[in-house]
C-alpha cells in the first residue's frame, strides 16, 4: 500500500502552502483560549452583603446592621444575613447606640430578604451579581462552569464522529460559528436558566473547534512541521488567547461587555474558509481521490514544485484515564486562578503565561524524547508539586503559588503531549473520532473541575492532594500505552501501533 507521506514528499515540509495552513489553523485556536477560561471572570463572586433599604437609621446602626463573622481567622461582614430590620429600626428610633446600649450578639438575624449589595472594586457586574448566585443559590456559581463543560463534553463526542463522516473543515467552521454566535446571544439572557442553556450550546463548539483544527493540521502537515504544529502551533494559539483574556477583562469589567468582545474574533476568522483546505488524507479514506489530488496539486503550484502525473496510485483504505486526570487537574487549577492573588487579572495572566514554557517543553520533548517517557515525567512533576503545597508554612503564600503554577506547568505540558500522542496512535479513518472520544472523557474531568476546589471547605489542601494523587496514578498507567515516537501516522486499523513486549 502506498504511504501518504511518501506520495506527497515532493511538496517539501515548509513551503507557502504549509505555512498558510500552519498559521491559519493556529490562529483558529485563539477563541478557544479566552473562551474556555472567560468563566473565571464571568462567574467570579464579588464581595457582598445584605442590601439595607433606605430607612431612617442612624449612622451607627447603618454600620452595625450587618453582623461581623470570623472566617479563617479574619473578621469580615456576613454575606448572607443581617440583624432584623424592624428591630434595628426601633432601636435606632429610640436613640440606642449599638455596642454600648445594645449587645449585638443578642439580636435576632434574618436572611437577605431585600437582596444583596455587591462590591464594585473589581467588577462592575458578573453573572453572580446579575442573577444573585450567592448564599442559598451559591451552588449555581460552580455549576455554571459545569454546564458549560457538559456542552464541551457533548461536543467532543458528537463532533468527532461527524468530522470522520463529513470532513474536518466543515466541522471546524461550524463549531467556530456556534461558539461565536452563542457567546453573543448570551448577552441577552434574561435569567440564569436561559444563560446556562446558551453556555451549554456554546460549549458544544469549544473543544470541537480545537480538535478539528488539531486533526486537520496533523493530517496536512508532515515531519517536524507536524510536531511543531501539534505541540507549539495550536497550543501557543491557545495560550495567546488565554493571555489576552485578562487584558480584555481588565478593561471590560462588565460580563456582558466581555462576552461581546470575546465573540468578535470568531467573526473575523470566518473568511478563512476560502484559504484552508480539507484534509487530503481524509478524502482518500472516503474514496474521493480526485478531490485529494486537486488539493495536493494546488499545494504544489503554491510551493512552486512540479507534481507527478499520478499521485495516489493503488491507494487502499480499508489510553483514556490519563486524559481524565490531565483535564480535571488542568481545568481545576486554571479555574482556581481568581483565588490565588488579590488581583484576579494578574492571577489569570500568570496562569496563562505559565503555559508558554509548558508548550515549548512539550515541543522539545516531542522532537527528541519517547512519548511514554515524556508523559510520565510531566505527570510526576505536576503531581509531586501539588503534594508539596500542603507542606508550605502559612506565611509563605508566594511559595504555595509557585508550587501550584509548577503543577499547572506539568499538567499543561501533558495536555499538549496527550493530544499529539492520541493522534499518532490511531489511523486516519478513526483519528477524529478517537481524538473526540478522548476529549469527551477529558471533559468529564473538566465538568468536575469547578467543584474540586470547593472541597477546601472540609480541608484546605484536599483539592491539591486529590489532583496530585490522580496525576501520579496516571503516570504509572502510562507504562501500558504503546510507543509512537519516530513512526509514520497509521492510515488503517491494521497499521495501528502495538506495544512492544
SULKAKA-V775584 format. One record per pair of residues at least 4 apart in sequence whose C-alpha atoms are under 6 Angstrom apart, sorted by sequence separation. I is the first residue (numbers start at 0). J is the second residue. If there is no record, write none. Layout:
i->(I | I)
j->(J | J)
This chain:
i->(4 | 13 | 17 | 19 | 20 | 30 | 31 | 33 | 38 | 39 | 60 | 69 | 84 | 87 | 91 | 96 | 97 | 98 | 119 | 124 | 127 | 132 | 133 | 139 | 148 | 154 | 158 | 161 | 162 | 169 | 170 | 176 | 198 | 204 | 211 | 216 | 221 | 227 | 228 | 230 | 231 | 235 | 245 | 247 | 248 | 283 | 292 | 299 | 325 | 326 | 327 | 330 | 348 | 356 | 364 | 379 | 407 | 413 | 416 | 417 | 426 | 429 | 430 | 431 | 435 | 442 | 455 | 463 | 69 | 90 | 95 | 127 | 132 | 162 | 188 | 220 | 251 | 282 | 283 | 299 | 425 | 489 | 68 | 188 | 251 | 337 | 340 | 455 | 489 | 68 | 67 | 132 | 162 | 217 | 67 | 68 | 185 | 282 | 66 | 67 | 336 | 452 | 66 | 336 | 388 | 451 | 279 | 66 | 65 | 481 | 64 | 481 | 64 | 384 | 385 | 181 | 385 | 384 | 178 | 82 | 83 | 381 | 82 | 83 | 178 | 81 | 177 | 81 | 381 | 80 | 380 | 381 | 48 | 80 | 174 | 47 | 80 | 284 | 377 | 175 | 174 | 56 | 171 | 374 | 171 | 167 | 150 | 154 | 158 | 150 | 147 | 151 | 357 | 361 | 147 | 150 | 151 | 155 | 146 | 150 | 154 | 358 | 79 | 147 | 151 | 357 | 219 | 49 | 50 | 215 | 426 | 427 | 50 | 426 | 50 | 423 | 426 | 49 | 50 | 426 | 48 | 49 | 48 | 47 | 186 | 47 | 46 | 47 | 389 | 46 | 45 | 182 | 183 | 385 | 386 | 183 | 182 | 329 | 386 | 385 | 44 | 179 | 41 | 42 | 41 | 42 | 325 | 382 | 179 | 382 | 382 | 378 | 379 | 378 | 245 | 375 | 242 | 168 | 242 | 241 | 326 | 330 | 369 | 323 | 327 | 331 | 319 | 323 | 326 | 327 | 330 | 322 | 326 | 323 | 327 | 231 | 123 | 124 | 125 | 122 | 123 | 230 | 328 | 324 | 321 | 230 | 24 | 32 | 25 | 29 | 33 | 25 | 28 | 29 | 32 | 33 | 28 | 32 | 26 | 25 | 29 | 33 | 41 | 163 | 159 | 160 | 159 | 159 | 156 | 155 | 156 | 16 | 155 | 156 | 155 | 16 | 15 | 152 | 14 | 10 | 152 | 39 | 148 | 145 | 141 | 1)
j->(8 | 17 | 21 | 23 | 24 | 34 | 35 | 37 | 42 | 43 | 64 | 73 | 88 | 91 | 95 | 100 | 101 | 102 | 123 | 128 | 131 | 136 | 137 | 143 | 152 | 158 | 162 | 165 | 166 | 173 | 174 | 180 | 202 | 208 | 215 | 220 | 225 | 231 | 232 | 234 | 235 | 239 | 249 | 251 | 252 | 287 | 296 | 303 | 329 | 330 | 331 | 334 | 352 | 360 | 368 | 383 | 411 | 417 | 420 | 421 | 430 | 433 | 434 | 435 | 439 | 446 | 459 | 467 | 74 | 95 | 100 | 132 | 137 | 167 | 193 | 225 | 256 | 287 | 288 | 304 | 430 | 494 | 74 | 194 | 257 | 343 | 346 | 461 | 495 | 75 | 75 | 140 | 170 | 225 | 76 | 77 | 194 | 291 | 76 | 77 | 346 | 462 | 77 | 347 | 399 | 462 | 291 | 81 | 81 | 497 | 81 | 498 | 82 | 402 | 403 | 201 | 406 | 406 | 201 | 107 | 108 | 406 | 108 | 109 | 204 | 108 | 204 | 109 | 409 | 109 | 409 | 410 | 78 | 110 | 204 | 78 | 111 | 316 | 409 | 208 | 208 | 91 | 208 | 413 | 211 | 211 | 199 | 203 | 207 | 200 | 198 | 202 | 408 | 412 | 199 | 202 | 203 | 207 | 199 | 203 | 207 | 412 | 134 | 202 | 206 | 412 | 278 | 111 | 113 | 278 | 489 | 490 | 114 | 490 | 115 | 488 | 491 | 115 | 116 | 492 | 115 | 116 | 116 | 116 | 255 | 117 | 117 | 118 | 460 | 118 | 118 | 258 | 259 | 463 | 464 | 262 | 262 | 410 | 467 | 467 | 127 | 262 | 125 | 126 | 126 | 127 | 410 | 467 | 265 | 470 | 471 | 470 | 471 | 474 | 344 | 474 | 348 | 277 | 351 | 351 | 441 | 445 | 484 | 440 | 444 | 448 | 437 | 441 | 444 | 445 | 448 | 441 | 445 | 444 | 448 | 358 | 252 | 253 | 254 | 252 | 253 | 362 | 466 | 469 | 473 | 415 | 212 | 237 | 232 | 236 | 240 | 233 | 236 | 237 | 240 | 241 | 237 | 241 | 236 | 236 | 240 | 244 | 254 | 431 | 431 | 432 | 432 | 435 | 435 | 435 | 436 | 298 | 438 | 439 | 439 | 301 | 302 | 439 | 302 | 299 | 442 | 334 | 446 | 446 | 449 | 314)
